[in-house]
Amino acid sequence: MPTRRQALALPFAAGLVPAAARAQAAPAWRPDRPIRLIVPFAPGGSNDIVGRIIADAASQKFGQPIVVENRAGAGSMIGAEAVARAAPDGYTLLINSSHSAVPAIVARMPYDTVKDFVGVAVAGFSPHVLVVNPQVPAKSVAELVALLKANPGRYNLATAGIGSSVHLGGELFRTGTQAQVEVVHYRGGGPSVAALAQGEAQLGTPTMASSLGQVRGGGLRALAVLAEQRSPALPDVPSAPEAGLPNLIHEEFFPILAPARTPAPVLAALGTGFRAAIQQSAPKLIELAGVAPRPGFETSDEVMALVRDGVERYGSVMRAAGVQPE
């Protein structure tokens, strides 16, 4: 027979069991309305292309529309700040690129690149491509470098904005070859590639995602893929070492980020859904954008470690290039 104290404790203990059972049985978070995926660049760039491919698959996983919204300006800062300041409820996300890792040496940001975000997933990796307008009389990297040195300041190099990964690729090319070119900054990867195709600028190092269509269609001539190996998306284009640029290895990555303080269950559900969407979209990402997903990055911390590494690497390159905050 239970003692009086034990008997009084039984109803209280009994009340705890259903609560614990309910907590264990609580369903994982699922969105009950559309999710906004902010692309902080103009339409047609690599982020826009990659974001829309993944959004289609993620919509199926979550059972809710993933609405892609372009909020370009200030080298991605307008769109990124909107996400950093958004409610941390899982309904406003950012798909950035390596540009998300650009530190304050490049721009005085109204948010912290690392502290104001948490990682959801990494959409994939893609090398940049050294391209020229077809009217440029250079069919190889060696011919291009010789042309630029013989005509200092005559040719324009297009970037996707100051501090962008495209800008970084251009600076790596300039310092590695000692070529004298005029750097022209555009409002994103799409506009910079359009300027190259129209002859407004003559050379650049765009992302493969933003330039693949123009290269395949003859609107741009690719001289090198800035990677250790050739890309299956452009198998006839030499790698950087093959083209005589062994130190110009420049790769883009695409982190999907949420506002800091997003609850752990929400973040976990977002990560699971987006990673599944990325895996499902892998063939399309490779074929249409030259973006290859990689294993790993299963946790938010792993995603943010990639961003932190970018801060360190990009900061050192930009300082060496003499880039000043704007």
Disulfide bonds with the S-S distance in Angstrom:
none
